[in-house]
Amino acid sequence: MVEKTQWKSSSAFILAMIGAAVGLGNIWRFSYVVYSNGGGSFFIPYLIAIAIMGIPFLILEYGMGFSFKDSFSNTLKRINPKLEYISWILLLFVFIVVLYYMVILSWDLVYLGSSFTFQWGSDAALYFVDSVGGSSNLSDASFLLIPTTVCTLIMWITLWFVSHRDLNDGIGKLSKILIPTLFVFMAIIVIYALTLPGANIGIETLITPDWTKLLDINIWLAAFSQIIFSLSMGEAIAFTYASYLPEKSKLNDNVLLVVLANSVFEIFTAFGIFSILGHMSFITGTPMVQLVSKGTGLIFIVFPMIFNIMGLAGRILAPLLFIAILFAGISSAVAIFEPMVSSIENKLDWTRKKTVTVLSVIGCLLSLIFTTGISSYLVGVVDVFVNEFGVLLLIAIQCIIFTWIYDVDSLIPILNENSRFKVGKTWKFIIKYVLPFVLIIMWLIGIIHLFEDADSFEITVDIIIMAVVLVFGVIFTKIKPKGELK
């Protein structure tokens, strides 16, 4: 049996968990979600979502991981052998996230290199299509985008280098270096952005409340979705990291620290993002509504346009921003990769180095599918399906398994033993009744929208993903560990 490793310090665990939570979504998703969902009034459903979903579910994940001290797949198997299949379905969905996440990081790496000379030129949108992200024209799938392909290989080598090492020498050291550096870099960007002429225009646009939107269910769904994706809930990351914790760990207190750090980071970053957009609006006279974008459009098209006209400030801010995104992304990628590593390592009784090497080679080859001329389009299609169909449903299923099938009452003393913040009947009621209900409603609404908006290509991709996940879920479940072979 593979020997279970442990974090050498609680700080290594906390920083690793912050690194898992703080990712691309905090930088390029949160500010747009706030802006498009009521501005300042969005923070009411946002805080409620943290209170009744983010904190309770992370405490559940920490408790289960810490209590069982085993891989996610083994834990579900121990609860009920029939549940192992569900565990592999989730792990495969999360592994797919790694595949395209590494490609998004490769886009950022391309832009980091380009930021020193502003290689994107005067037409940032054309540069993104031609050199980095491609288009939605399916005929472009016949060729590779060379800069993206090369940088994807570099990112996988980086992931392998960090992950194949001992837990504390790899993930632990990475988190202790990257996370503080990330916060410093982002602080420099935001503080400088707040001093730019017109920054107030952006901030006012961001936080001006629209109280009427609180009556719109979509605003509440947006808040809950943001918390799910921002905290990487239900992806077996928190579960896996917590399984490496030593005895006497302050589980509940650690959850509060991670959630607080994540929220402070994304709110703080949003002020910087909108300050820069406000500056652009001020110096060009362009209305904010025409500048505000989300995801890749904001980071890889709008921001390069802004940097082009900022002079020396743009030359300084551009590399800092793309470095910050890279650091946030690497720490999250390592975390997303870890649940599959842990489960394969235990299932096949492999060494960590062998497990990471094999998964990295397979993952790198599969990631190349996302580096063709339809790179950004394919990433978008897969991302929506994996998260809104797969991961969201499986979070709800985990709530049911961990509270209805497993005796969750036995977890409460373990959670409270060394923590100042205690949980009890209210926490149990939320995770047993409230969360499954909310998550299933969100899933049903998401599925309706998913298939209403999907075209034939997108549906085909979705079917292929589902088939692959179901088939390989069966294969991994049927593999017998060495100790069980007759």
C-alpha positions as CSV (number, residue, x, y, z in Angstrom):
1,M,0.0,0.0,0.0
2,V,1.2,3.5,-0.8
3,E,2.3,5.3,2.3
4,K,0.1,8.3,3.1
5,T,2.1,11.6,3.2
6,Q,1.2,14.6,5.3
7,W,1.6,18.4,5.2
8,K,4.6,19.4,7.4
9,S,2.8,22.6,8.5
10,S,-0.7,24.0,8.6
11,S,0.5,27.1,6.7
12,A,1.5,24.9,3.7
13,F,-2.0,23.4,3.7
14,I,-3.7,26.8,4.0
15,L,-1.6,28.3,1.2
16,A,-2.2,25.3,-1.0
17,M,-5.9,25.6,-0.4
18,I,-5.8,29.3,-1.1
19,G,-3.9,28.5,-4.3
20,A,-6.6,26.0,-5.3
21,A,-9.3,28.6,-4.7
22,V,-7.7,31.6,-6.2
23,G,-7.5,31.1,-9.9
24,L,-8.5,32.4,-13.3
25,G,-12.1,32.9,-12.3
26,N,-11.2,35.3,-9.5
27,I,-9.4,37.6,-11.9
28,W,-11.4,37.6,-15.1
29,R,-14.9,36.2,-14.0
30,F,-15.8,37.8,-10.7
31,S,-15.8,41.5,-11.7
32,Y,-18.0,40.8,-14.8
33,V,-20.4,38.8,-12.7
34,V,-20.7,41.6,-10.2
35,Y,-21.2,44.2,-12.9
36,S,-23.8,42.2,-14.8
37,N,-25.8,41.1,-11.8
38,G,-26.8,44.3,-9.9
39,G,-23.4,45.8,-9.0
40,G,-23.2,46.6,-5.3
41,S,-26.5,44.8,-4.6
42,F,-24.9,41.5,-5.9
43,F,-22.9,41.3,-2.6
44,I,-26.0,40.4,-0.7
45,P,-26.6,37.1,-2.5
46,Y,-22.9,36.6,-2.8
47,L,-22.4,36.7,1.0
48,I,-25.5,34.5,1.6
49,A,-24.1,32.0,-0.9
50,I,-20.8,31.9,1.0
51,A,-22.7,31.4,4.3
52,I,-25.1,28.7,3.3
53,M,-23.1,26.9,0.6
54,G,-19.4,27.8,0.4
55,I,-18.4,27.5,4.1
56,P,-20.7,24.5,4.9
57,F,-19.7,22.4,1.9
58,L,-16.0,23.1,2.3
59,I,-16.2,22.1,6.0
60,L,-17.9,18.9,4.8
61,E,-15.1,18.2,2.3
62,Y,-12.4,19.0,4.9
63,G,-14.0,16.7,7.4
64,M,-14.5,13.8,5.1
65,G,-10.9,14.0,3.7
66,F,-9.4,14.4,7.2
67,S,-11.5,11.6,8.7
68,F,-10.9,9.0,6.0
69,K,-7.3,10.0,5.1
70,D,-7.6,8.2,1.8
71,S,-8.1,9.0,-1.9
72,F,-11.5,10.2,-3.0
73,S,-12.3,7.0,-4.9
74,N,-11.3,4.7,-2.0
75,T,-13.4,6.7,0.4
76,L,-16.6,6.4,-1.6
77,K,-15.8,2.7,-2.0
78,R,-15.4,2.3,1.7
79,I,-18.8,4.0,2.3
80,N,-20.4,1.7,-0.2
81,P,-18.6,-0.3,-2.9
82,K,-21.2,0.6,-5.5
83,L,-20.3,4.3,-5.0
84,E,-16.8,3.9,-6.4
85,Y,-18.2,4.3,-10.0
86,I,-19.5,7.8,-9.1
87,S,-16.1,8.8,-7.7
88,W,-14.4,8.0,-11.0
89,I,-17.0,9.9,-13.0
90,L,-16.2,13.0,-10.9
91,L,-12.5,12.5,-11.1
92,L,-12.6,12.1,-14.9
93,F,-14.7,15.3,-15.2
94,V,-12.1,17.1,-13.0
95,F,-9.3,15.7,-15.1
96,I,-10.9,17.1,-18.2
97,V,-10.9,20.5,-16.5
98,V,-7.1,20.1,-16.2
99,L,-6.8,19.4,-19.9
100,Y,-8.3,22.7,-21.1
101,Y,-7.1,24.7,-18.0
102,M,-3.5,24.1,-19.1
103,V,-4.4,25.5,-22.6
104,I,-5.8,28.6,-21.0
105,L,-2.6,29.0,-19.1
106,S,-0.7,28.6,-22.3
107,W,-2.6,31.5,-23.8
108,D,-1.5,33.6,-20.8
109,L,2.1,32.4,-21.3
110,V,2.0,33.5,-24.9
111,Y,0.7,36.9,-23.8
112,L,3.3,37.2,-21.0
113,G,6.0,36.8,-23.7
114,S,4.2,39.3,-26.0
115,S,3.7,41.9,-23.2
116,F,7.3,43.0,-23.2
117,T,7.2,44.1,-26.8
118,F,3.4,44.5,-27.3
119,Q,3.5,41.9,-30.0
120,W,-0.3,41.9,-30.3
121,G,0.0,45.2,-32.1
122,S,-2.9,47.6,-32.7
123,D,-5.5,44.8,-33.4
124,A,-5.6,42.7,-30.2
125,A,-8.6,40.7,-31.4
126,L,-7.0,39.7,-34.6
127,Y,-3.8,38.7,-32.7
128,F,-5.8,36.4,-30.4
129,V,-7.6,34.7,-33.3
130,D,-4.6,34.3,-35.5
131,S,-1.9,33.3,-33.0
132,V,-3.5,32.2,-29.7
133,G,-7.2,31.3,-29.4
134,G,-8.3,30.7,-33.0
135,S,-12.0,31.0,-34.1
136,S,-15.2,29.1,-34.1
137,N,-14.8,28.1,-37.8
138,L,-14.6,24.3,-37.6
139,S,-12.5,24.1,-40.7
140,D,-9.7,25.7,-38.7
141,A,-9.5,22.5,-36.5
142,S,-7.2,21.1,-39.1
143,F,-4.1,23.0,-37.9
144,L,-2.3,23.7,-34.7
145,L,-1.7,27.2,-33.3
146,I,2.0,26.8,-32.8
147,P,2.5,29.4,-30.0
148,T,-0.4,27.9,-28.0
149,T,0.9,24.3,-28.6
150,V,4.4,25.1,-27.5
151,C,3.3,26.9,-24.4
152,T,0.9,24.0,-23.5
153,L,3.9,21.7,-23.6
154,I,5.8,24.0,-21.3
155,M,2.8,24.2,-18.9
156,W,2.5,20.4,-18.7
157,I,6.3,20.1,-18.0
158,T,5.8,22.7,-15.2
159,L,2.9,20.8,-13.8
160,W,4.8,17.5,-13.9
161,F,7.9,19.2,-12.2
162,V,5.8,20.4,-9.3
163,S,3.4,17.5,-8.9
164,H,5.8,14.5,-9.2
165,R,7.8,15.7,-6.2
166,D,7.0,14.9,-2.6
167,L,3.9,16.7,-1.3
168,N,5.8,19.3,0.8
169,D,8.7,19.7,-1.7
170,G,6.4,20.2,-4.6
171,I,2.9,21.6,-3.9
172,G,3.9,22.8,-0.4
173,K,7.0,24.9,-1.6
174,L,5.1,26.1,-4.7
175,S,2.3,27.5,-2.6
176,K,4.6,29.2,-0.2
177,I,6.3,31.0,-3.0
178,L,3.5,31.6,-5.5
179,I,0.6,32.7,-3.3
180,P,2.4,35.5,-1.4
181,T,4.0,36.6,-4.6
182,L,0.6,36.6,-6.4
183,F,-1.0,38.7,-3.7
184,V,1.9,41.2,-3.8
185,F,1.8,41.5,-7.6
186,M,-2.0,41.9,-7.6
187,A,-1.7,44.6,-4.8
188,I,0.7,46.5,-6.9
189,I,-1.6,46.3,-10.0
190,V,-4.7,47.4,-8.0
191,I,-3.1,50.2,-6.0
192,Y,-1.6,51.6,-9.1
193,A,-4.8,51.2,-11.1
194,L,-6.7,53.1,-8.4
195,T,-4.5,56.2,-9.0
196,L,-5.2,56.3,-12.8
197,P,-7.3,59.2,-14.1
198,G,-10.9,57.9,-14.5
199,A,-10.5,55.0,-12.1
200,N,-13.6,56.4,-10.2
201,I,-15.7,55.9,-13.4
202,G,-14.9,52.2,-13.3
203,I,-15.4,51.8,-9.6
204,E,-18.8,53.6,-9.6
205,T,-19.9,51.4,-12.6
206,L,-18.9,48.3,-10.6
207,I,-20.5,49.0,-7.3
208,T,-23.6,51.1,-8.1
209,P,-26.4,48.9,-6.8
210,D,-29.5,47.9,-8.7
211,W,-31.7,46.8,-5.9
212,T,-34.5,45.7,-8.3
213,K,-32.3,42.8,-9.5
214,L,-32.5,41.1,-6.1
215,L,-35.9,39.9,-7.2
216,D,-34.4,38.2,-10.2
217,I,-33.6,34.5,-9.5
218,N,-30.8,34.6,-12.1
219,I,-28.8,37.0,-9.8
220,W,-29.0,34.5,-7.0
221,L,-28.0,31.6,-9.3
222,A,-25.1,33.7,-10.5
223,A,-23.9,34.3,-6.9
224,F,-24.1,30.6,-6.0
225,S,-22.3,29.6,-9.3
226,Q,-19.5,32.1,-8.5
227,I,-19.0,30.6,-5.1
228,I,-18.9,27.0,-6.6
229,F,-16.4,27.8,-9.2
230,S,-14.4,30.3,-7.2
231,L,-13.8,27.9,-4.3
232,S,-13.5,24.8,-6.6
233,M,-16.2,23.2,-4.6
234,G,-16.9,19.5,-5.0
235,E,-14.0,18.7,-7.3
236,A,-12.4,16.5,-4.6
237,I,-9.6,19.1,-4.3
238,A,-10.4,20.2,-0.7
239,F,-11.1,16.5,0.1
240,T,-7.7,15.4,-1.2
241,Y,-5.7,18.2,0.4
242,A,-7.4,17.6,3.7
243,S,-6.6,13.9,3.6
244,Y,-2.9,14.9,4.0
245,L,-3.6,16.9,7.2
246,P,-1.9,15.7,10.4
247,E,-3.9,15.2,13.7
248,K,-5.1,18.1,15.7
249,S,-5.7,20.3,12.6
250,K,-8.2,23.2,13.0
251,L,-10.5,22.1,10.2
252,N,-13.3,24.6,10.5
253,D,-11.0,27.5,11.2
254,N,-8.9,26.7,8.2
255,V,-12.1,26.8,6.0
256,L,-12.9,30.3,7.2
257,L,-9.3,31.5,6.4
258,V,-9.4,30.1,2.9
259,V,-12.9,31.5,2.1
260,L,-11.9,34.9,3.5
261,A,-8.7,35.0,1.5
262,N,-10.5,34.0,-1.7
263,S,-13.2,36.6,-1.3
264,V,-10.8,39.4,-0.3
265,F,-8.7,38.6,-3.3
266,E,-11.5,38.6,-5.9
267,I,-13.2,41.7,-4.6
268,F,-9.9,43.5,-4.3
269,T,-9.0,42.4,-7.9
270,A,-12.4,43.6,-9.2
271,F,-11.6,47.1,-8.1
272,G,-8.3,47.0,-10.0
273,I,-9.9,45.6,-13.1
274,F,-12.6,48.2,-13.2
275,S,-10.2,51.0,-12.4
276,I,-8.3,50.2,-15.5
277,L,-11.5,49.9,-17.6
278,G,-12.6,53.3,-16.1
279,H,-9.2,54.8,-17.2
280,M,-9.8,53.5,-20.7
281,S,-13.3,55.1,-20.7
282,F,-11.9,58.4,-19.5
283,I,-9.1,58.8,-22.0
284,T,-11.0,57.5,-25.1
285,G,-14.5,58.6,-24.3
286,T,-15.7,55.0,-24.8
287,P,-18.8,54.1,-22.7
288,M,-18.1,51.5,-20.0
289,V,-20.8,49.2,-21.4
290,Q,-18.7,48.8,-24.5
291,L,-15.5,47.9,-22.6
292,V,-16.8,45.5,-20.0
293,S,-16.3,41.9,-21.1
294,K,-15.7,38.6,-19.4
295,G,-13.2,35.8,-19.5
296,T,-10.8,35.7,-22.4
297,G,-12.3,38.7,-24.1
298,L,-11.5,40.9,-21.2
299,I,-7.9,39.7,-20.5
300,F,-6.7,38.9,-24.0
301,I,-8.4,41.5,-26.1
302,V,-9.7,44.5,-24.0
303,F,-6.7,44.7,-21.7
304,P,-4.1,44.7,-24.5
305,M,-6.0,47.5,-26.2
306,I,-5.9,49.5,-22.9
307,F,-2.2,48.8,-22.4
308,N,-1.5,50.0,-25.9
309,I,-2.7,53.5,-25.0
310,M,-1.3,53.7,-21.4
311,G,2.3,54.5,-22.4
312,L,4.9,53.5,-19.8
313,A,2.2,52.5,-17.3
314,G,1.0,49.9,-19.8
315,R,4.5,48.5,-20.2
316,I,4.7,47.9,-16.5
317,L,1.2,46.7,-15.8
318,A,0.9,44.3,-18.7
319,P,3.7,41.9,-17.6
320,L,2.6,42.1,-14.0
321,L,-1.0,41.2,-14.9
322,F,-0.1,38.2,-17.0
323,I,2.4,37.0,-14.4
324,A,-0.3,37.3,-11.7
325,I,-2.7,35.3,-13.9
326,L,0.0,32.7,-14.5
327,F,0.7,32.3,-10.8
328,A,-2.9,32.0,-9.9
329,G,-3.5,29.5,-12.7
330,I,-0.5,27.3,-11.9
331,S,-1.5,26.9,-8.2
332,S,-5.0,26.0,-9.3
333,A,-3.9,23.6,-12.0
334,V,-1.7,21.7,-9.5
335,A,-4.7,21.4,-7.2
336,I,-7.1,20.3,-9.9
337,F,-4.6,17.6,-10.9
338,E,-4.1,16.2,-7.4
339,P,-7.4,14.3,-6.9
340,M,-6.8,12.1,-9.9
341,V,-3.1,11.6,-8.9
342,S,-4.1,10.6,-5.4
343,S,-6.8,8.1,-6.6
344,I,-4.7,6.5,-9.4
345,E,-1.7,6.2,-7.0
346,N,-3.8,4.3,-4.5
347,K,-5.8,2.3,-7.0
348,L,-2.8,1.0,-8.9
349,D,-0.3,1.0,-6.0
350,W,2.1,3.2,-8.1
351,T,4.7,5.6,-6.8
352,R,3.7,9.3,-6.9
353,K,6.4,9.9,-9.5
354,K,5.1,7.2,-11.8
355,T,1.5,8.3,-11.4
356,V,2.2,11.9,-12.1
357,T,4.5,11.1,-15.1
358,V,1.9,8.8,-16.8
359,L,-1.0,11.2,-16.2
360,S,1.1,14.1,-17.4
361,V,2.0,12.4,-20.7
362,I,-1.6,11.4,-21.3
363,G,-2.9,14.8,-20.2
364,C,-0.5,16.7,-22.4
365,L,-1.4,14.6,-25.5
366,L,-5.1,15.2,-24.9
367,S,-4.6,18.9,-24.3
368,L,-3.2,19.2,-27.8
369,I,-6.8,18.7,-29.0
370,F,-7.5,22.2,-27.6
371,T,-4.6,23.9,-29.3
372,T,-6.0,23.7,-32.9
373,G,-7.5,26.6,-34.8
374,I,-10.7,26.4,-32.8
375,S,-8.9,26.4,-29.4
376,S,-10.9,29.0,-27.6
377,Y,-14.2,27.9,-29.0
378,L,-13.6,24.2,-28.0
379,V,-12.4,25.2,-24.6
380,G,-15.7,27.2,-24.1
381,V,-17.9,24.3,-25.2
382,V,-16.2,21.8,-23.0
383,D,-15.9,24.1,-20.0
384,V,-19.7,24.9,-20.0
385,F,-20.7,21.2,-20.3
386,V,-18.2,19.8,-17.7
387,N,-19.1,22.4,-15.1
388,E,-22.8,23.0,-15.6
389,F,-23.7,19.3,-16.4
390,G,-21.0,17.2,-14.7
391,V,-19.4,18.9,-11.7
392,L,-22.5,20.7,-10.5
393,L,-24.6,17.5,-10.5
394,L,-21.9,15.6,-8.8
395,I,-21.6,18.2,-6.0
396,A,-25.3,17.6,-5.2
397,I,-24.7,13.8,-5.3
398,Q,-21.8,14.2,-2.9
399,C,-24.0,16.1,-0.5
400,I,-26.5,13.2,-0.6
401,I,-23.8,10.6,-0.2
402,F,-22.0,12.3,2.7
403,T,-25.1,13.2,4.6
404,W,-27.8,10.5,3.8
405,I,-25.6,7.4,3.2
406,Y,-22.7,8.2,5.5
407,D,-23.3,9.0,9.2
408,V,-22.5,12.7,9.1
409,D,-23.2,13.0,12.8
410,S,-20.0,11.1,13.5
411,L,-18.1,13.9,11.6
412,I,-19.2,16.7,13.9
413,P,-17.0,15.9,16.9
414,I,-14.0,15.5,14.6
415,L,-14.6,18.9,13.0
416,N,-15.1,20.7,16.3
417,E,-12.3,19.0,18.3
418,N,-9.6,21.5,17.6
419,S,-11.5,24.4,16.0
420,R,-12.7,27.6,17.6
421,F,-15.6,27.8,15.1
422,K,-18.0,25.0,15.9
423,V,-20.6,23.4,13.7
424,G,-23.8,21.5,14.7
425,K,-27.4,21.0,13.9
426,T,-27.7,24.1,11.7
427,W,-24.7,23.0,9.6
428,K,-26.1,19.5,9.3
429,F,-29.5,20.8,8.2
430,I,-27.9,23.0,5.5
431,I,-25.7,20.3,3.9
432,K,-28.4,17.6,4.2
433,Y,-31.5,19.5,3.0
434,V,-30.8,23.0,1.7
435,L,-27.7,22.4,-0.4
436,P,-28.9,19.4,-2.4
437,F,-32.2,21.2,-3.2
438,V,-30.4,24.4,-4.3
439,L,-27.8,22.6,-6.3
440,I,-30.3,20.3,-8.1
441,I,-32.4,23.4,-9.0
442,M,-29.3,25.1,-10.4
443,W,-28.4,22.0,-12.3
444,L,-31.8,21.7,-13.9
445,I,-31.9,25.4,-15.0
446,G,-28.3,25.1,-16.3
447,I,-29.2,22.0,-18.3
448,I,-32.2,23.7,-19.9
449,H,-30.0,26.7,-20.9
450,L,-27.2,24.4,-22.1
451,F,-29.3,22.4,-24.6
452,E,-31.4,25.4,-25.6
453,D,-28.3,27.3,-26.8
454,A,-26.2,24.4,-28.1
455,D,-25.7,23.7,-31.8
456,S,-25.1,20.2,-33.3
457,F,-21.3,20.5,-32.9
458,E,-21.6,21.4,-29.2
459,I,-24.1,18.6,-28.6
460,T,-21.7,16.1,-30.3
461,V,-18.8,17.2,-28.1
462,D,-21.0,16.9,-25.0
463,I,-22.1,13.3,-26.0
464,I,-18.5,12.3,-26.7
465,I,-17.4,13.6,-23.3
466,M,-20.2,11.8,-21.5
467,A,-19.5,8.6,-23.3
468,V,-15.8,8.7,-22.5
469,V,-16.4,9.5,-18.8
470,L,-19.0,6.7,-18.4
471,V,-16.8,4.1,-20.1
472,F,-13.6,5.0,-18.3
473,G,-15.5,5.2,-15.1
474,V,-16.5,1.6,-15.5
475,I,-12.9,0.6,-16.5
476,F,-11.3,2.3,-13.4
477,T,-14.0,0.8,-11.1
478,K,-13.4,-2.7,-12.4
479,I,-9.6,-2.6,-12.0
480,K,-8.6,-4.5,-8.9
481,P,-5.9,-3.2,-6.6
482,K,-3.0,-5.6,-6.1
483,G,-4.2,-6.5,-2.6
484,E,-7.5,-7.6,-3.9
485,L,-6.2,-9.8,-6.8
486,K,-7.0,-13.5,-6.4
